[in-house]
Amino acid sequence: MADSNFIDYVKFCSRSGAGGAGSAHFRREKHVPKGGPDGGDGGRGGHIILRGNSQLWTLLHLKYRKHVIAKNGNGGEGGRRKGKDGADVILEVPLGTVAKDAETGDVRFEITEHDQEVVLTKGGRGGLGNDHFKTSTNQAPHYAQPGEPGIEEWIILELKLLADVGLVGFPNAGKSTLLSSISAAKPEIGDYPFTTLVPNLGVVPYRGDKSFVMADIPGIIEGAAEGKGLGIRFLRHIERNSILLFMVPVDADSIKKEYEILVKELKKYNPELLDKRRILALSKSDMLDEELMEEMKSDVPEGVDYLFVSSVSAYNLDRLKDLIWKAIVE
């Protein structure tokens, strides 16, 4: 998953089609010189529609599409013939896409299912033909409705990854190494901060035919909720995860303090994130013996399930998967 290909934010101008005008036509045939009104209705303007596609994982295909314009509806015709509707424009988006009004920031809707379709910008209605306006006192109306204009608006699409487990931790905590150890994902791994610049998804096989999806989110730093580092850009991806797997390396100055900073950043960004089930993985434990692990338990925060793990030696990885699966099922 190359960082240049992962786009989770796009902004574009969405313009729906205008409705066609109704027709003010009168029936004129060889043997009917003064027939009544028979003007048809105008066609509807084209909608801009979003459709979910489970095969997509990025908004890259919309990055350079700054204007999305639907066709106008055609006008009505005599003989009560309705005008043709304007062609809709369907934009396929990955699951987890949120549509927002660019001016107000209000969330319109979210796409969470494959083939789910939602109208983003509605096309204008077609005008009514004069056939609709005849009455007993006005049998020959010479007017018809104009079509409604289309809507032009600026839209923001944001992608929030759909995963069962979200990895939360400081840069260099071992998140990418864990994901590469227990899934087929191959994120970039290096011994320096911010190796991961984009979220990575991995499917983790579990005991036979079961599996769950894990997302490696770029590292959070203190102050991420205020926009420092890379964290703020990717914190929204954690919102979709049902379980948060916190990763703190055992060589941290204080396990408890590092965990509390991570929790604080999530709370500042969105307090609802703290309602999710939390598991703490103490990474890089291959450098510890049983005695050291016992000593370090006093520095582990209370009220959270935890395990000493090592992605390099695979120590306790099966137990970690058991713990995660149990939390998912519950």
SEBATOR-178229 format. One line per 5 residues: number of its first residue (from 1); for each residue x negated, y negated, z negated of N, C-alpha, C. Coordinates in steps of 0.2 Angstrom, whole numbers, plus 5000, padded with zeros to 4 digits. Layout:
N
NUM	X Y Z X Y Z X Y Z; ...;
//
This chain:
330
1	4996 5006 5000 5000 5000 5000 4996 4994 5000; 4994 4991 5006 4990 4985 5006 4993 4979 5004; 4989 4975 5000 4992 4969 4997 4995 4964 5002; 4992 4964 5008 4994 4959 5014 5001 4962 5016; 5003 4968 5015 5009 4970 5018 5015 4970 5012;
6	5013 4969 5006 5018 4969 5001 5021 4961 5000; 5027 4960 5002 5030 4954 5002 5036 4955 4998; 5037 4951 4992 5043 4952 4988 5047 4945 4987; 5045 4940 4991 5049 4934 4991 5049 4931 4998; 5055 4929 5000 5056 4926 5007 5061 4920 5006;
11	5060 4915 5010 5065 4909 5010 5067 4908 5017; 5073 4907 5019 5075 4906 5026 5081 4902 5026; 5083 4899 5032 5089 4896 5033 5094 4901 5036; 5099 4901 5033 5105 4906 5035 5110 4902 5038; 5112 4903 5045 5117 4899 5048 5122 4904 5051;
16	5128 4904 5049 5133 4909 5051 5137 4905 5058; 5140 4909 5061 5143 4906 5068 5150 4903 5066; 5151 4898 5070 5158 4894 5070 5163 4898 5073; 5169 4897 5070 5175 4901 5073 5177 4897 5080; 5180 4901 5084 5182 4899 5091 5189 4895 5090;
21	5190 4890 5094 5196 4886 5094 5202 4890 5096; 5208 4889 5093 5214 4892 5096 5216 4889 5102; 5220 4892 5106 5222 4890 5113 5229 4887 5113; 5230 4881 5116 5236 4878 5116 5239 4879 5123; 5240 4885 5125 5242 4887 5132 5250 4889 5132;
26	5253 4888 5138 5260 4890 5139 5260 4895 5145; 5265 4899 5144 5266 4904 5148 5268 4901 5155; 5265 4903 5160 5267 4900 5167 5266 4906 5172; 5272 4908 5174 5272 4914 5179 5277 4912 5185; 5276 4915 5190 5280 4914 5196 5288 4913 5195;
31	5290 4917 5191 5298 4917 5189 5299 4914 5182; 5294 4912 5179 5294 4909 5172 5291 4902 5172; 5294 4897 5176 5290 4890 5176 5290 4886 5170; 5294 4888 5165 5293 4884 5159 5293 4889 5153; 5289 4894 5153 5288 4898 5147 5286 4895 5141;
36	5286 4898 5135 5285 4896 5129 5277 4896 5127; 5275 4894 5122 5268 4894 5120 5265 4901 5119; 5260 4902 5122 5257 4909 5121 5249 4909 5120; 5247 4903 5117 5240 4903 5116 5237 4907 5111; 5232 4911 5112 5229 4916 5107 5224 4912 5102;
41	5223 4916 5097 5218 4914 5092 5211 4914 5094; 5207 4910 5091 5200 4910 5092 5197 4915 5088; 5191 4918 5090 5187 4923 5087 5183 4920 5081; 5182 4925 5076 5178 4923 5070 5171 4922 5072; 5168 4918 5068 5161 4917 5069 5157 4922 5066;
46	5151 4924 5068 5147 4929 5066 5145 4928 5059; 5145 4934 5055 5142 4934 5048 5135 4935 5048; 5131 4933 5042 5124 4935 5041 5125 4940 5035; 5123 4947 5037 5124 4952 5032 5118 4955 5030; 5118 4957 5023 5112 4961 5021 5114 4968 5020;
51	5109 4973 5022 5111 4980 5022 5105 4983 5018; 5106 4987 5013 5101 4991 5010 5098 4997 5014; 5092 4997 5014 5088 5003 5017 5083 5006 5013; 5084 5012 5011 5079 5015 5006 5073 5017 5009; 5072 5016 5015 5065 5017 5019 5061 5011 5018;
56	5063 5005 5016 5059 4999 5016 5057 4998 5009; 5051 4995 5008 5048 4994 5001 5046 4987 5001; 5047 4983 5006 5044 4976 5006 5048 4972 5011; 5048 4965 5010 5052 4960 5014 5047 4957 5019; 5042 4961 5021 5037 4958 5026 5040 4957 5032;
61	5045 4961 5035 5048 4960 5041 5052 4953 5042; 5054 4950 5036 5057 4944 5036 5053 4938 5034; 5046 4939 5033 5042 4934 5031 5042 4928 5036; 5041 4929 5042 5041 4924 5047 5047 4922 5051; 5053 4925 5048 5059 4923 5051 5062 4917 5047;
66	5061 4911 5049 5063 4906 5045 5070 4903 5046; 5073 4905 5052 5080 4904 5053 5083 4910 5056; 5089 4911 5053 5093 4917 5055 5100 4914 5057; 5102 4915 5063 5108 4912 5066 5112 4917 5069; 5119 4917 5067 5124 4921 5070 5127 4917 5076;
71	5130 4921 5080 5134 4918 5086 5141 4915 5084; 5143 4911 5088 5149 4908 5087 5155 4912 5090; 5161 4911 5087 5167 4915 5090 5169 4912 5097; 5172 4915 5101 5175 4912 5107 5182 4910 5106; 5184 4905 5110 5190 4902 5110 5196 4907 5112;
76	5202 4906 5110 5208 4910 5112 5210 4908 5119; 5214 4913 5122 5216 4912 5129 5223 4913 5129; 5226 4911 5135 5233 4912 5136 5235 4919 5136; 5242 4920 5135 5244 4927 5135 5243 4930 5128; 5242 4926 5123 5240 4928 5116 5234 4932 5116;
81	5229 4931 5120 5223 4934 5120 5218 4931 5115; 5216 4935 5110 5212 4932 5105 5205 4932 5108; 5201 4927 5105 5194 4926 5107 5190 4931 5104; 5184 4933 5107 5179 4938 5105 5176 4935 5098; 5175 4939 5093 5172 4937 5087 5164 4936 5089;
86	5161 4932 5085 5154 4931 5086 5150 4937 5083; 5145 4939 5086 5141 4944 5084 5138 4943 5077; 5138 4948 5073 5135 4947 5066 5128 4949 5067; 5124 4946 5062 5117 4947 5061 5116 4951 5055; 5113 4957 5055 5112 4962 5050 5105 4962 5048;
91	5103 4960 5042 5096 4960 5040 5095 4966 5035; 5091 4971 5037 5090 4977 5033 5085 4975 5027; 5086 4977 5021 5082 4975 5015 5080 4981 5011; 5075 4981 5007 5074 4986 5003 5078 4986 4997; 5080 4992 4994 5084 4992 4988 5080 4988 4982;
96	5084 4985 4978 5082 4980 4973 5081 4973 4975; 5084 4972 4981 5083 4965 4984 5089 4960 4981; 5087 4955 4978 5092 4950 4975 5092 4944 4980; 5098 4942 4981 5100 4936 4985 5101 4930 4981; 5098 4924 4982 5099 4918 4978 5100 4912 4982;
101	5104 4907 4979 5105 4901 4983 5098 4897 4981; 5095 4895 4987 5089 4891 4986 5089 4885 4982; 5095 4881 4983 5095 4875 4980 5097 4875 4972; 5101 4880 4970 5104 4880 4963 5100 4886 4960; 5097 4891 4963 5094 4896 4960 5099 4902 4958;
106	5106 4901 4959 5111 4905 4957 5110 4912 4961; 5111 4918 4957 5111 4924 4960 5117 4926 4963; 5117 4927 4970 5123 4929 4973 5125 4936 4972; 5121 4941 4974 5122 4948 4973 5115 4952 4973; 5116 4958 4972 5110 4963 4972 5111 4969 4977;
111	5106 4971 4981 5107 4977 4985 5103 4982 4981; 5107 4987 4979 5104 4993 4975 5105 5000 4978; 5109 5000 4984 5111 5007 4987 5109 5007 4994; 5108 5013 4997 5106 5014 5004 5113 5013 5008; 5112 5009 5013 5118 5007 5018 5123 5002 5014;
116	5122 5000 5008 5126 4995 5005 5126 4989 5010; 5132 4986 5011 5132 4980 5015 5136 4974 5012; 5133 4968 5011 5136 4963 5008 5135 4957 5013; 5141 4953 5014 5140 4947 5018 5137 4941 5014; 5131 4939 5017 5127 4934 5014 5130 4927 5015;
121	5131 4925 5022 5134 4919 5024 5140 4921 5029; 5146 4918 5027 5152 4920 5030 5153 4916 5036; 5155 4919 5042 5156 4915 5048 5163 4912 5047; 5163 4906 5051 5170 4902 5051 5176 4906 5054; 5181 4905 5051 5187 4908 5054 5189 4905 5061;
126	5192 4909 5065 5195 4907 5071 5201 4903 5070; 5202 4897 5075 5208 4893 5074 5214 4897 5077; 5220 4895 5075 5226 4899 5077 5229 4895 5083; 5231 4899 5088 5234 4897 5094 5241 4894 5093; 5243 4890 5098 5249 4886 5098 5255 4891 5097;
131	5254 4897 5098 5260 4902 5097 5262 4902 5090; 5257 4901 5085 5259 4901 5078 5263 4895 5076; 5263 4890 5080 5266 4884 5077 5273 4882 5080; 5276 4887 5084 5283 4886 5087 5288 4887 5082; 5293 4882 5082 5298 4883 5077 5305 4881 5081;
136	5310 4882 5077 5317 4881 5081 5317 4873 5083; 5314 4869 5079 5314 4862 5081 5308 4859 5085; 5303 4863 5086 5297 4862 5090 5295 4868 5094; 5299 4869 5099 5298 4875 5103 5292 4875 5108; 5289 4869 5109 5283 4868 5113 5278 4864 5110;
141	5274 4867 5105 5269 4863 5102 5263 4863 5107; 5260 4857 5107 5255 4856 5112 5248 4856 5108; 5248 4859 5103 5242 4858 5099 5240 4865 5096; 5234 4866 5094 5231 4873 5091 5226 4871 5086; 5224 4876 5082 5219 4874 5077 5212 4875 5080;
146	5208 4870 5078 5201 4871 5079 5198 4877 5075; 5192 4880 5077 5189 4885 5073 5185 4881 5067; 5185 4885 5062 5181 4883 5056 5173 4883 5058; 5170 4878 5055 5162 4877 5057 5159 4883 5053; 5153 4885 5055 5149 4890 5052 5146 4886 5046;
151	5143 4890 5041 5139 4888 5035 5132 4888 5036; 5128 4883 5035 5121 4883 5035 5118 4882 5028; 5114 4886 5026 5112 4886 5019 5105 4889 5018; 5101 4887 5013 5094 4890 5012 5095 4896 5007; 5092 4901 5009 5093 4907 5004 5086 4910 5002;
156	5086 4912 4996 5079 4916 4994 5081 4923 4993; 5077 4927 4995 5077 4935 4994 5071 4937 4989; 5073 4940 4984 5067 4942 4979 5068 4950 4979; 5063 4953 4979 5063 4960 4978 5061 4962 4971; 5065 4966 4968 5063 4969 4961 5063 4977 4962;
161	5057 4980 4961 5056 4987 4962 5061 4991 4958; 5063 4996 4961 5067 5001 4958 5063 5007 4955; 5062 5008 4949 5058 5013 4946 5061 5015 4940; 5059 5021 4938 5061 5024 4931 5057 5021 4926; 5050 5021 4927 5045 5019 4922 5041 5013 4925;
166	5041 5008 4921 5036 5002 4923 5030 5002 4918; 5024 5002 4921 5018 5001 4917 5017 4994 4915; 5016 4993 4909 5015 4986 4906 5008 4986 4902; 5004 4982 4904 4997 4981 4901 4993 4976 4903; 4988 4974 4900 4983 4969 4902 4979 4972 4908;
171	4976 4967 4912 4971 4970 4917 4966 4975 4914; 4965 4980 4918 4959 4984 4916 4961 4989 4910; 4968 4990 4909 4970 4994 4904 4970 5002 4906; 4970 5003 4913 4970 5010 4915 4976 5012 4918; 4980 5007 4920 4987 5008 4923 4986 5012 4930;
176	4982 5009 4934 4981 5012 4941 4978 5019 4940; 4974 5020 4936 4970 5026 4935 4976 5032 4933; 4980 5030 4928 4985 5034 4926 4990 5036 4932; 4992 5031 4936 4997 5032 4941 4993 5037 4946; 4987 5036 4948 4984 5040 4953 4983 5047 4950;
181	4982 5048 4943 4981 5055 4940 4987 5059 4940; 4993 5056 4939 4999 5060 4939 5004 5059 4944; 5002 5056 4950 5006 5055 4956 5002 5055 4962; 5005 5055 4968 5001 5055 4974 4999 5048 4976; 5001 5043 4972 4999 5036 4974 4992 5035 4973;
186	4989 5031 4978 4982 5030 4978 4981 5022 4977; 4982 5019 4972 4981 5012 4971 4973 5011 4970; 4972 5004 4972 4965 5002 4971 4963 5002 4964; 4957 5005 4963 4955 5006 4956 4947 5003 4955; 4946 4999 4950 4940 4996 4949 4939 4994 4942;
191	4932 4993 4940 4931 4991 4933 4930 4984 4932; 4936 4981 4934 4936 4973 4934 4943 4971 4933; 4945 4965 4930 4952 4963 4930 4955 4962 4937; 4961 4963 4937 4966 4961 4943 4964 4965 4949; 4962 4971 4948 4961 4976 4953 4967 4977 4957;
196	4973 4977 4953 4979 4978 4956 4982 4971 4958; 4983 4970 4964 4986 4963 4966 4993 4964 4968; 4996 4970 4969 5003 4971 4971 5005 4977 4967; 5012 4977 4966 5015 4983 4963 5014 4990 4967; 5012 4995 4964 5012 5002 4967 5017 5006 4964;
201	5020 5010 4968 5025 5015 4966 5022 5022 4967; 5024 5026 4962 5022 5033 4963 5027 5038 4961; 5028 5043 4964 5033 5048 4962 5029 5054 4958; 5031 5055 4952 5028 5059 4947 5032 5066 4947; 5029 5071 4949 5032 5078 4949 5032 5080 4942;
206	5038 5083 4940 5038 5086 4933 5041 5092 4932; 5038 5097 4930 5040 5104 4929 5045 5107 4934; 5042 5108 4940 5045 5112 4945 5048 5106 4950; 5055 5106 4950 5058 5102 4955 5060 5095 4953; 5059 5094 4947 5060 5087 4944 5055 5082 4946;
211	5057 5075 4946 5052 5070 4947 5055 5064 4944; 5051 5059 4943 5053 5052 4942 5048 5047 4945; 5050 5041 4946 5046 5036 4949 5043 5031 4944; 5037 5030 4945 5033 5025 4941 5030 5019 4945; 5031 5013 4942 5028 5007 4945 5022 5005 4941;
216	5017 5004 4945 5011 5000 4942 5011 4993 4943; 5013 4989 4938 5014 4982 4939 5007 4978 4938; 5005 4973 4942 4999 4970 4941 4998 4967 4933; 4992 4967 4931 4991 4966 4924 4994 4959 4921; 4997 4959 4915 4999 4953 4912 4994 4950 4908;
221	4993 4944 4907 4989 4941 4903 4993 4936 4898; 4990 4934 4893 4993 4930 4888 4995 4923 4891; 5001 4921 4891 5003 4915 4895 5006 4917 4902; 5007 4923 4903 5010 4925 4910 5017 4922 4911; 5021 4922 4905 5028 4920 4906 5028 4912 4908;
226	5022 4909 4907 5022 4902 4908 5019 4901 4915; 5017 4906 4918 5014 4906 4925 5007 4907 4926; 5003 4909 4920 4996 4910 4921 4995 4917 4924; 4989 4917 4927 4987 4924 4930 4992 4926 4935; 4992 4933 4936 4997 4936 4941 5003 4938 4938;
231	5003 4938 4932 5009 4941 4928 5016 4939 4930; 5017 4932 4930 5023 4929 4931 5026 4931 4938; 5022 4932 4943 5024 4934 4950 5027 4941 4950; 5025 4945 4945 5027 4952 4946 5031 4954 4940; 5033 4950 4935 5036 4952 4929 5044 4954 4931;
236	5046 4951 4936 5053 4953 4938 5054 4960 4940; 5048 4963 4942 5048 4970 4944 5050 4975 4938; 5048 4972 4932 5049 4976 4926 5056 4976 4924; 5060 4971 4927 5067 4971 4925 5071 4977 4927; 5069 4980 4932 5073 4986 4935 5071 4993 4931;
241	5066 4993 4928 5064 4999 4925 5067 5001 4919; 5070 5007 4918 5073 5009 4913 5069 5011 4907; 5063 5012 4908 5058 5013 4902 5052 5009 4903; 5049 5006 4898 5043 5003 4899 5037 5007 4895; 5032 5008 4899 5026 5012 4896 5021 5007 4895;
246	5020 5005 4889 5014 5000 4887 5008 5004 4887; 5002 5001 4890 4996 5004 4890 4991 5000 4887; 4988 5002 4881 4983 4998 4878 4977 5003 4877; 4971 5001 4879 4965 5005 4879 4962 5005 4871; 4960 5011 4870 4958 5012 4863 4952 5008 4861;
251	4948 5005 4866 4942 5000 4864 4945 4993 4864; 4951 4992 4863 4953 4985 4862 4952 4983 4855; 4951 4976 4854 4949 4974 4848 4954 4976 4842; 4961 4975 4844 4966 4977 4840 4972 4980 4844; 4973 4986 4843 4979 4989 4847 4985 4986 4846;
256	4987 4985 4839 4993 4981 4837 4994 4974 4840; 4988 4970 4840 4988 4964 4842 4990 4963 4849; 4986 4968 4853 4987 4968 4861 4994 4970 4862; 4997 4975 4859 5004 4977 4860 5009 4971 4859; 5007 4968 4853 5012 4962 4851 5012 4956 4856;
261	5006 4955 4859 5005 4950 4864 5009 4952 4871; 5009 4958 4873 5013 4960 4878 5020 4960 4877; 5022 4962 4871 5029 4961 4869 5032 4954 4869; 5027 4949 4867 5029 4942 4867 5030 4939 4874; 5026 4941 4878 5026 4939 4885 5032 4941 4888;
266	5034 4947 4887 5041 4950 4890 5047 4946 4887; 5046 4945 4881 5052 4942 4877 5053 4935 4880; 5047 4931 4881 5048 4924 4884 5050 4924 4891; 5049 4929 4895 5051 4930 4902 5058 4931 4902; 5060 4937 4898 5067 4939 4898 5068 4943 4892;
271	5072 4940 4887 5073 4944 4880 5076 4951 4881; 5080 4952 4887 5084 4958 4888 5079 4964 4889; 5073 4962 4891 5068 4967 4892 5066 4971 4886; 5067 4968 4880 5065 4971 4874 5071 4977 4872; 5076 4977 4876 5081 4982 4874 5080 4988 4877;
276	5075 4988 4882 5073 4995 4885 5069 4999 4881; 5069 5006 4882 5065 5010 4878 5058 5009 4880; 5054 5009 4874 5047 5008 4875 5043 5014 4873; 5037 5016 4876 5032 5021 4874 5025 5018 4875; 5021 5019 4870 5014 5017 4870 5009 5022 4872;
281	5005 5021 4877 5000 5026 4879 4993 5022 4877; 4990 5026 4873 4983 5023 4871 4978 5026 4875; 4976 5022 4880 4972 5025 4886 4964 5025 4884; 4961 5029 4888 4953 5030 4888 4951 5033 4881; 4956 5038 4879 4955 5042 4873 4950 5047 4873;
286	4947 5048 4879 4942 5054 4880 4936 5052 4876; 4935 5046 4874 4929 5044 4871 4930 5045 4863; 4936 5047 4861 4937 5048 4854 4937 5055 4852; 4935 5056 4845 4936 5063 4843 4942 5063 4838; 4944 5069 4835 4950 5069 4831 4950 5064 4825;
291	4944 5064 4822 4943 5060 4816 4944 5052 4818; 4941 5050 4823 4942 5043 4825 4950 5042 4827; 4953 5046 4830 4960 5045 4832 4964 5044 4825; 4963 5049 4821 4966 5048 4814 4965 5041 4811; 4959 5039 4811 4958 5032 4808 4961 5027 4812;
296	4962 5027 4819 4965 5022 4823 4973 5022 4822; 4976 5027 4819 4983 5027 4819 4985 5021 4814; 4981 5019 4810 4983 5013 4806 4984 5007 4809; 4981 5006 4815 4981 5000 4820 4987 5001 4825; 4991 5006 4825 4996 5007 4830 5002 5004 4827;
301	5006 5000 4831 5012 4997 4829 5017 5002 4827; 5021 5000 4822 5027 5004 4820 5033 5004 4824; 5037 5009 4824 5043 5010 4827 5043 5011 4835; 5037 5013 4837 5037 5015 4844 5033 5022 4845; 5036 5026 4850 5033 5032 4851 5026 5031 4855;
306	5021 5035 4852 5014 5033 4855 5010 5040 4856; 5006 5040 4861 5001 5046 4862 4994 5043 4864; 4989 5047 4862 4982 5045 4864 4982 5049 4871; 4980 5046 4876 4979 5049 4882 4973 5047 4886; 4971 5051 4891 4965 5050 4895 4967 5052 4902;
311	4967 5047 4907 4968 5049 4914 4962 5053 4917; 4956 5051 4914 4950 5055 4917 4950 5062 4915; 4951 5064 4909 4950 5071 4907 4957 5074 4907; 4962 5070 4909 4969 5073 4909 4972 5075 4902; 4969 5072 4896 4970 5073 4889 4977 5071 4888;
316	4982 5075 4886 4989 5073 4884 4993 5070 4889; 4991 5071 4896 4995 5069 4901 5002 5073 4902; 5002 5079 4901 5008 5083 4901 5012 5081 4895; 5010 5080 4890 5014 5078 4884 5017 5071 4885; 5013 5067 4889 5016 5060 4890 5022 5061 4895;
321	5021 5065 4900 5026 5066 4905 5033 5069 4901; 5031 5074 4896 5037 5076 4892 5041 5071 4889; 5037 5066 4886 5040 5061 4882 5044 5056 4887; 5041 5055 4892 5044 5050 4897 5051 5053 4900; 5050 5060 4901 5056 5063 4904 5062 5064 4899;
326	5060 5065 4893 5065 5065 4887 5068 5058 4886; 5064 5053 4887 5067 5046 4887 5072 5044 4893; 5070 5047 4899 5074 5046 4904 5081 5049 4904; 5081 5056 4901 5087 5060 4901 5091 5057 4895; 5088 5054 4890 5092 5051 4885 5095 5044 4887;
//
